Amino acid sequence: MKRKKSKAQQKHRNLNNYYNRLMQHAWQNENILSRFQQIELCLMRCESFAELIKVLLNECKTQFELEQVALILLDPHHEIQQQLHNYKFNYQNNFPNLFFHTNNQKLLQLFQNDLSPQLGPYNAALHADLFKQPASTVYSIALLPLTHDDQILGTFILGDSTPERFSEQSATDFLQHLSAVISISINMTISRDRLKHNSLNDALTGINNRRFFDQRLSEEISRCKRLQIPISCLFIDVDNFKHFNDTYGHASGDLVLKQVAGIIRNELRLSDIVGRYGGEEFAILLPDTDHRTAVEIAERIRVSIQKHRYKFDKHMLQVTVSIGIADSQKFADENRTLNEIGNILIAAADKALYKAKNAGRNCIAINE
Ligand SMILES: Nc1nc2c(ncn2[C@@H]2O[C@H](COP(=O)(O)OP(=O)(O)OP(=O)(O)O)[C@@H](O)[C@H]2O)c(=O)[nH]1
């Protein structure tokens, strides 16, 4: 009877232990799920690829309490890197564990034709170059494949200091799901950045377009008005460009426009705004620049363009520009809206440009 009772107690204890283990497991899973969901929400909310990188390489590391995380992306034509550069995102210094590969060899080698999460011990021979800093404290590793249309586009790497965290026996369903969400988020943010860039930039010259310029016009006027500082505007037009195109061909004309845009940009501060306003016409906003300084800048640009030689085929070509200058001081009347001031400023610079054309071209003119 006594033996029977202790057997029952033992069974009860075993059941209790089993139940506790199950509860602990369920609690752990719930905890993991909640962390995954939080990260997924952060990934989905990212407005740009730069933001996404921050979530992947900073938030994931903290949220999942990892030793190291890294991201490798396939970028055969350096387009993604160029895009980050366009948005002035300094990833080399801030995110050393972000890598770009020009071909998929290394990625395929890591996954060996099985595009599912690969979990296991850290293997220096295979994993040493996955992290920038030596990973002496990483003992287990999870490689998440990032794919698009069944093609590998990269991998997200999680490194942990405990050998058992990522093992071949671990369940991979959470990681599989995370892999898919990261892949979608990468594609979406990169496409969004590209669309945004294309809608605000001129494809030929690489500088901003008229839409961007018009958007910034009232913002800059508002800022300058608030700070009570002057703002000037330049309109630059290449002289006799039709004749140039007719003589040397459209391709040489394109080359000139690209280089003229580059020269203008080089003569300005980063805070100045340059836009390709029309075919061979460029508009510039010079915040915190009075009339006298605007005249000096315009003359500097005119001289630089005149001095430059454009190498095309066997020719060394030369062009000149005419520049119209206007400043806001005369129009910054309290009763005018920002749009009105912007329109008047643009019209004044345009009028000054025609004065310069009428004065014989290759010169600057001021709107009185
Ligand atoms: N190559 C090239 N030419 C362009 C582009 N956009 C506009 N143009 C040309 O720029 C020329 C502008 O000619 P016009 O407006 O007559 O002016 P212009 O010959 O420069 O004469 P002025 O402005 O009076 O000195 C036209 O022939 C356009 O075809 C472009 O993207 N590439």
The ligand as an SDF file (V2000), in Angstrom:
LIG
                    3D

 32 34  0  0  0  0  0  0  0  0999 V2000
   21.8830   67.6210  -75.6170 N   0  0  0  0  0  0  0  0  0  0  0  0
   20.8220   68.0800  -74.9660 C   0  0  0  0  0  0  0  0  0  0  0  0
   20.2080   69.1760  -75.3760 N   0  0  0  0  0  0  0  0  0  0  0  0
   19.1490   69.6560  -74.7080 C   0  0  0  0  0  0  0  0  0  0  0  0
   18.6610   68.9830  -73.5850 C   0  0  0  0  0  0  0  0  0  0  0  0
   17.5890   69.6890  -73.1280 N   0  0  0  0  0  0  0  0  0  0  0  0
   17.4330   70.7330  -73.9520 C   0  0  0  0  0  0  0  0  0  0  0  0
   18.3660   70.7330  -74.9330 N   0  0  0  0  0  0  0  0  0  0  0  0
   18.5360   71.6290  -76.0520 C   0  0  0  0  0  0  0  0  0  0  0  0
   18.8500   72.9410  -75.6170 O   0  0  0  0  0  0  0  0  0  0  0  0
   18.5450   73.8180  -76.6990 C   0  0  0  0  0  0  0  0  0  0  0  0
   18.0340   75.1190  -76.1320 C   0  0  0  0  0  0  0  0  0  0  0  0
   17.9020   75.9830  -77.1910 O   0  0  0  0  0  0  0  0  0  0  0  0
   17.2790   77.4290  -77.0880 P   0  0  0  0  0  0  0  0  0  0  0  0
   16.2300   77.4660  -76.0190 O   0  0  0  0  0  0  0  0  0  0  0  0
   16.8780   77.8510  -78.4530 O   0  0  0  0  0  0  0  0  0  0  0  0
   18.4170   78.3240  -76.5470 O   0  0  0  0  0  0  0  0  0  0  0  0
   19.9280   78.4790  -76.9740 P   0  0  0  0  0  0  0  0  0  0  0  0
   20.2380   77.9060  -78.3190 O   0  0  0  0  0  0  0  0  0  0  0  0
   20.7770   77.9610  -75.8490 O   0  0  0  0  0  0  0  0  0  0  0  0
   20.0960   80.0240  -77.0710 O   0  0  0  0  0  0  0  0  0  0  0  0
   20.2000   81.0770  -75.8990 P   0  0  0  0  0  0  0  0  0  0  0  0
   19.6110   80.4780  -74.6590 O   0  0  0  0  0  0  0  0  0  0  0  0
   19.4250   82.2630  -76.3430 O   0  0  0  0  0  0  0  0  0  0  0  0
   21.6490   81.3790  -75.7320 O   0  0  0  0  0  0  0  0  0  0  0  0
   17.5260   73.1100  -77.5810 C   0  0  0  0  0  0  0  0  0  0  0  0
   18.1120   72.8130  -78.8120 O   0  0  0  0  0  0  0  0  0  0  0  0
   17.2390   71.8280  -76.8260 C   0  0  0  0  0  0  0  0  0  0  0  0
   17.0450   70.7100  -77.6920 O   0  0  0  0  0  0  0  0  0  0  0  0
   19.3090   67.7890  -73.1590 C   0  0  0  0  0  0  0  0  0  0  0  0
   18.9640   67.1290  -72.1720 O   0  0  0  0  0  0  0  0  0  0  0  0
   20.3910   67.3750  -73.8700 N   0  0  0  0  0  0  0  0  0  0  0  0
  1  2  1  0
  2  3  2  0
  2 32  1  0
  3  4  1  0
  4  5  2  0
  4  8  1  0
  5  6  1  0
  5 30  1  0
  6  7  2  0
  7  8  1  0
  8  9  1  0
  9 10  1  0
  9 28  1  0
 10 11  1  0
 11 12  1  0
 11 26  1  0
 12 13  1  0
 13 14  1  0
 14 15  2  0
 14 16  1  0
 14 17  1  0
 17 18  1  0
 18 19  2  0
 18 20  1  0
 18 21  1  0
 21 22  1  0
 22 23  2  0
 22 24  1  0
 22 25  1  0
 26 27  1  0
 26 28  1  0
 28 29  1  0
 30 31  2  0
 30 32  1  0
M  END
$$$$
